[in-house]
Amino acid sequence: MMKTLCLATLAASAAAFAPSQVGRSSVALNEMSKSIPFLTVPEKLDGSMPGDMGFDPMGLSDIQTDLRYARWGELKNGRVAMLAVLGMVWQEYGPHLPGDAYATRDPWEAISSVGFGSNVQTLFAIGCIELANWNETFNGESRPGTLPGWEGPGWDKKSEAEKERLYTSEIVHCRLAMIAFIGATHQTFLLHKGLLDFSF
């Protein structure tokens, strides 16, 4: 079951590499991809989104009708992956709340050790967050990943070039975190080793 879940997560994260389309500019015929130089750039990946390097070896952008929605998915999954990797490291090496339910150092065992009520509270909180930004995700107008009021202090004072740099930085970190989560899952769940255990 868990292996199937890991494979499904890997397949879903591959789809997230196809950025959404905001303003289309034409892609030169047979222009080569920056990420995989021996492949041509897919037509829909025109470089208008931060982090778009023409990476789509499986041709997923060809079957996506709304690349903007795909970018939202990539950002959401990436942000969750960043929190998940941080949580896994904290679970193993950070301080815990008092009590037997919180004593385990294994990130996967922690899910069952806290009990049903704690897991329901977590899922309820996730559902509330999703409902709160439902319109931003599906309105077809807002920039993918932008949640009004969550930009941070001083965001409106930054130049457009600095904002673009930060958008690109975020998507790169999101992609790295999704790969890191797969590696951490392999290390802890399949190999039953600590995250920082590099022994063979």
C-alpha positions as CSV (number, residue, x, y, z in Angstrom):
1,M,0.0,0.0,0.0
2,M,2.7,2.5,1.0
3,K,4.8,1.6,-2.1
4,T,1.8,2.4,-4.3
5,L,1.3,5.7,-2.5
6,C,5.0,6.6,-3.0
7,L,4.7,5.8,-6.7
8,A,1.5,7.8,-7.0
9,T,3.2,10.7,-5.3
10,L,6.2,10.5,-7.6
11,A,3.9,10.4,-10.7
12,A,1.9,13.4,-9.4
13,S,5.0,15.4,-8.7
14,A,6.2,14.9,-12.3
15,A,2.9,16.5,-13.5
16,A,3.7,19.5,-11.3
17,F,6.8,20.4,-13.4
18,A,4.5,21.7,-16.2
19,P,4.0,25.4,-15.3
20,S,0.8,27.1,-16.1
21,Q,0.3,29.6,-18.8
22,V,-0.4,33.2,-18.2
23,G,0.5,35.3,-21.2
24,R,1.5,33.3,-24.2
25,S,4.3,34.3,-26.3
26,S,5.1,32.1,-29.3
27,V,7.8,29.5,-28.8
28,A,10.3,29.2,-31.7
29,L,9.9,26.1,-33.8
30,N,12.3,23.4,-32.6
31,E,13.7,25.6,-29.8
32,M,15.7,23.4,-27.5
33,S,14.9,22.9,-23.8
34,K,17.1,24.6,-21.2
35,S,16.7,21.7,-18.8
36,I,17.2,18.8,-21.3
37,P,19.1,20.2,-24.3
38,F,18.4,17.3,-26.6
39,L,14.6,17.8,-26.3
40,T,12.5,20.5,-27.9
41,V,10.5,22.9,-25.8
42,P,6.8,21.9,-25.5
43,E,4.6,24.4,-27.2
44,K,2.7,25.5,-24.1
45,L,5.9,26.1,-22.0
46,D,6.7,29.5,-23.3
47,G,8.9,30.7,-20.4
48,S,6.2,33.1,-19.0
49,M,6.1,31.4,-15.6
50,P,8.9,31.5,-13.0
51,G,11.0,28.4,-13.1
52,D,9.9,27.4,-16.6
53,M,12.9,25.7,-18.2
54,G,11.0,23.7,-20.8
55,F,11.1,20.6,-18.6
56,D,8.3,18.2,-19.7
57,P,9.9,15.0,-21.1
58,M,6.6,13.1,-20.7
59,G,4.6,15.6,-22.6
60,L,2.1,16.3,-19.7
61,S,1.7,19.9,-20.8
62,D,0.1,18.7,-24.0
63,I,-2.8,17.0,-22.2
64,Q,-3.3,19.7,-19.6
65,T,-6.1,22.1,-20.5
66,D,-5.2,24.6,-17.7
67,L,-1.5,24.9,-17.0
68,R,-2.3,27.6,-14.4
69,Y,-4.1,25.0,-12.3
70,A,-1.1,22.7,-12.7
71,R,1.2,25.4,-11.4
72,W,-1.1,25.9,-8.4
73,G,-0.8,22.1,-7.8
74,E,2.9,22.3,-8.1
75,L,3.2,25.1,-5.6
76,K,0.8,23.5,-3.1
77,N,2.5,20.2,-3.2
78,G,5.9,21.8,-3.0
79,R,4.9,23.9,0.1
80,V,3.5,20.9,1.8
81,A,6.7,18.9,1.0
82,M,8.8,21.7,2.5
83,L,6.8,21.5,5.7
84,A,6.8,17.7,5.6
85,V,10.6,17.4,5.3
86,L,11.0,20.0,8.1
87,G,8.5,18.0,10.2
88,M,10.3,14.7,9.6
89,V,13.6,16.2,10.7
90,W,12.0,17.7,13.8
91,Q,10.2,14.4,14.6
92,E,13.5,12.6,14.7
93,Y,15.9,15.2,16.1
94,G,13.8,18.0,17.8
95,P,12.2,18.2,21.2
96,H,8.7,16.6,21.6
97,L,5.6,17.4,23.7
98,P,5.4,15.4,26.9
99,G,3.5,12.1,26.9
100,D,3.8,8.7,25.4
101,A,1.8,9.6,22.3
102,Y,4.5,12.1,21.3
103,A,7.6,10.1,22.3
104,T,8.4,8.2,19.1
105,R,11.2,9.4,16.9
106,D,9.9,7.6,13.8
107,P,8.0,10.0,11.5
108,W,5.7,7.3,10.2
109,E,5.0,5.7,13.5
110,A,4.1,9.2,14.9
111,I,1.0,9.3,12.6
112,S,-0.6,6.3,14.5
113,S,0.8,7.1,17.9
114,V,-1.0,10.4,18.3
115,G,-4.4,8.8,17.8
116,F,-7.4,9.3,15.7
117,G,-8.5,12.6,17.2
118,S,-5.2,14.4,16.5
119,N,-5.2,13.2,12.9
120,V,-8.8,14.3,12.4
121,Q,-7.9,17.8,13.7
122,T,-5.0,17.9,11.3
123,L,-7.2,16.9,8.3
124,F,-9.9,19.4,9.4
125,A,-7.3,22.2,9.5
126,I,-6.0,21.3,6.0
127,G,-9.6,21.3,4.8
128,C,-10.2,24.8,6.2
129,I,-7.1,26.1,4.5
130,E,-8.1,24.7,1.2
131,L,-11.6,26.1,1.5
132,A,-10.2,29.5,2.4
133,N,-8.2,29.8,-0.8
134,W,-10.6,27.9,-3.1
135,N,-11.6,31.0,-5.1
136,E,-7.9,32.0,-5.6
137,T,-7.2,28.5,-7.0
138,F,-10.1,28.3,-9.4
139,N,-10.9,31.9,-10.4
140,G,-8.6,31.8,-13.4
141,E,-7.3,35.3,-12.8
142,S,-4.9,35.4,-9.8
143,R,-1.2,34.5,-10.0
144,P,-0.8,30.8,-9.1
145,G,0.3,30.4,-5.5
146,T,-0.6,34.0,-4.4
147,L,-2.7,34.2,-1.3
148,P,-3.7,37.8,-0.5
149,G,-2.3,38.8,2.9
150,W,0.3,36.1,3.0
151,E,3.0,37.7,1.0
152,G,5.0,38.8,4.1
153,P,6.0,42.3,5.3
154,G,7.4,44.7,2.7
155,W,6.2,42.7,-0.3
156,D,4.5,45.6,-1.9
157,K,7.7,47.6,-1.7
158,K,9.8,45.1,-3.6
159,S,10.6,45.7,-7.3
160,E,9.0,43.5,-10.0
161,A,12.4,42.0,-10.8
162,E,12.9,41.1,-7.1
163,K,9.4,39.6,-6.9
164,E,10.1,37.5,-10.0
165,R,13.4,36.3,-8.5
166,L,11.6,35.3,-5.3
167,Y,8.8,33.5,-7.3
168,T,11.5,31.5,-9.1
169,S,13.4,30.8,-5.9
170,E,10.2,29.4,-4.3
171,I,9.3,27.1,-7.2
172,V,12.9,25.8,-7.3
173,H,12.7,25.1,-3.5
174,C,9.3,23.5,-3.9
175,R,10.7,21.1,-6.5
176,L,13.7,20.3,-4.4
177,A,11.5,19.6,-1.3
178,M,9.3,17.2,-3.3
179,I,12.4,15.2,-4.3
180,A,13.7,15.4,-0.7
181,F,10.4,14.1,0.6
182,I,10.7,11.1,-1.6
183,G,14.2,10.5,-0.4
184,A,13.3,10.9,3.2
185,T,10.4,8.5,2.8
186,H,12.7,5.9,1.2
187,Q,15.2,6.4,4.0
188,T,12.8,6.2,6.9
189,F,9.9,4.0,5.7
190,L,11.5,1.5,3.4
191,L,15.1,1.3,4.8
192,H,14.0,1.9,8.5
193,K,17.0,4.2,9.0
194,G,17.2,7.7,10.5
195,L,17.2,10.6,8.1
196,L,20.9,11.4,8.8
197,D,22.0,7.7,9.0
198,F,24.3,7.3,6.0
199,S,25.5,3.8,6.9
200,F,25.1,0.9,4.4
